[in-house]
Amino acid sequence: MSDTPGTVGWFEIGTGDPDTAERYYGGLFGWSFTREEGEVDYRLVSFGTGAPPSGGVRGHGGRMHSYAIFFVKVDDVAATVARSGQLGGQVLVPPTKDDEGLVFAQLTDPAGNAFGVYTEPPRG
C-alpha cells in the first residue's frame, strides 16, 4: 500500500474464477499471490519476492459481476465520501471498517466510474 494520501495504493480484481485470474496475471506480469485465511477467497498480490502486497484478487463465486477497481489512500474516508457527494459522486459501499481497522468505501465519479478510498489501520 502507498503511504501518501491522494495516491493509488491498492487495487482489487473481483472474479468468479480466481484460479484463472491468478494464472493469467501471474503469467502476464509475474505477480505472486498469497491466499488469506478466512471465509472469502482473497489472494494478496505482490510484484516481486519480498515486496509488500499492493492489491488483491477476490473470488466471489459468480455471485456478482467481475470487476477491477483501484483504491486511493485518504486521510479520512467519511470526509472523502461526503466531499465526493458534493462533487456529484455516488456511494456504492459506505465507509466500512474491517476487523484489522482498515476503513474503506467504494464510490462512483459523476460519469459512473467506480473506485475506492481507504485509510490504513492505526500502527501500533
PLY file of the C-alpha trace (Angstrom):
ply
format ascii 1.0
element vertex 124
property float x
property float y
property float z
element edge 123
property int vertex1
property int vertex2
end_header
0.00 0.00 0.00
1.10 3.55 -0.65
1.89 5.76 2.34
0.95 9.00 0.54
-2.63 10.31 0.72
-4.12 11.05 -2.69
-2.22 8.24 -4.44
-3.47 4.91 -5.74
-2.32 2.49 -3.07
-4.32 -0.67 -3.71
-6.28 -2.46 -6.42
-8.73 -5.32 -6.40
-9.88 -7.69 -9.12
-13.15 -9.48 -8.41
-13.84 -12.70 -10.29
-15.85 -15.87 -10.18
-12.72 -17.79 -11.17
-9.75 -16.63 -9.05
-7.56 -19.57 -10.14
-7.76 -18.43 -13.77
-7.13 -14.80 -12.74
-4.06 -15.90 -10.77
-2.67 -17.87 -13.73
-3.42 -15.03 -16.16
-1.99 -12.10 -14.20
0.86 -14.17 -12.80
1.81 -15.27 -16.29
1.33 -11.83 -17.84
3.02 -9.65 -15.21
4.93 -12.05 -12.97
2.70 -11.26 -9.97
2.87 -13.58 -6.97
-0.15 -14.48 -4.83
-0.69 -15.33 -1.17
-4.08 -16.62 -0.13
-5.51 -15.07 3.03
-7.22 -17.24 5.62
-10.94 -16.68 6.05
-14.36 -17.20 4.57
-13.68 -15.07 1.47
-11.27 -16.32 -1.20
-8.90 -13.34 -1.16
-5.42 -13.53 -2.67
-2.91 -10.79 -1.94
-0.88 -9.69 -4.96
2.81 -8.79 -4.77
5.06 -7.63 -7.58
8.24 -9.42 -6.54
9.88 -11.60 -3.97
9.69 -9.92 -0.58
7.63 -6.99 -1.91
4.62 -6.00 0.22
1.18 -6.71 -1.24
-0.27 -3.90 -3.34
-3.50 -5.47 -4.50
-5.76 -8.46 -4.31
-7.88 -10.91 -6.24
-11.26 -11.58 -4.64
-13.10 -14.72 -5.59
-16.84 -14.07 -5.43
-18.08 -17.44 -6.64
-20.02 -15.89 -9.53
-22.41 -14.09 -7.15
-21.69 -10.73 -8.81
-20.18 -9.26 -11.96
-16.43 -9.37 -12.40
-14.69 -6.07 -11.78
-11.38 -4.28 -11.38
-11.13 -1.27 -9.07
-8.39 0.97 -7.71
-8.25 2.43 -4.20
-6.85 5.85 -3.28
-5.39 6.43 0.18
-7.05 9.31 2.04
-6.75 10.85 5.49
-10.47 10.49 6.33
-12.79 8.10 4.48
-16.05 9.61 5.79
-14.97 13.15 4.87
-13.90 11.97 1.41
-17.24 10.23 0.87
-19.07 13.42 1.88
-16.92 15.56 -0.44
-17.46 13.09 -3.28
-21.22 13.55 -2.91
-20.84 17.32 -3.03
-18.91 16.93 -6.29
-21.52 14.66 -7.90
-20.23 11.21 -6.91
-22.33 8.34 -5.59
-21.67 5.82 -2.81
-21.52 2.14 -3.77
-20.19 0.85 -0.43
-20.42 3.20 2.55
-17.47 3.65 4.92
-16.72 0.22 6.35
-14.18 -0.87 8.96
-12.69 -4.36 8.78
-11.55 -6.48 11.73
-8.00 -5.11 11.48
-9.04 -1.43 11.48
-8.79 -0.71 7.75
-11.54 1.74 6.73
-12.70 1.79 3.10
-15.57 2.88 0.87
-16.40 2.47 -2.80
-17.70 5.37 -4.86
-18.51 6.35 -8.42
-17.46 9.55 -10.09
-20.10 11.65 -11.91
-19.57 9.54 -15.07
-20.26 6.29 -13.17
-16.67 5.02 -12.93
-16.12 3.02 -9.74
-13.15 3.50 -7.42
-12.40 3.12 -3.74
-10.85 5.12 -0.93
-9.20 3.81 2.25
-7.27 4.61 5.40
-4.90 2.08 6.89
-5.36 0.74 10.41
-3.55 2.62 13.16
0.00 1.41 13.58
0.87 0.23 16.99
0 1
1 2
2 3
3 4
4 5
5 6
6 7
7 8
8 9
9 10
10 11
11 12
12 13
13 14
14 15
15 16
16 17
17 18
18 19
19 20
20 21
21 22
22 23
23 24
24 25
25 26
26 27
27 28
28 29
29 30
30 31
31 32
32 33
33 34
34 35
35 36
36 37
37 38
38 39
39 40
40 41
41 42
42 43
43 44
44 45
45 46
46 47
47 48
48 49
49 50
50 51
51 52
52 53
53 54
54 55
55 56
56 57
57 58
58 59
59 60
60 61
61 62
62 63
63 64
64 65
65 66
66 67
67 68
68 69
69 70
70 71
71 72
72 73
73 74
74 75
75 76
76 77
77 78
78 79
79 80
80 81
81 82
82 83
83 84
84 85
85 86
86 87
87 88
88 89
89 90
90 91
91 92
92 93
93 94
94 95
95 96
96 97
97 98
98 99
99 100
100 101
101 102
102 103
103 104
104 105
105 106
106 107
107 108
108 109
109 110
110 111
111 112
112 113
113 114
114 115
115 116
116 117
117 118
118 119
119 120
120 121
121 122
122 123
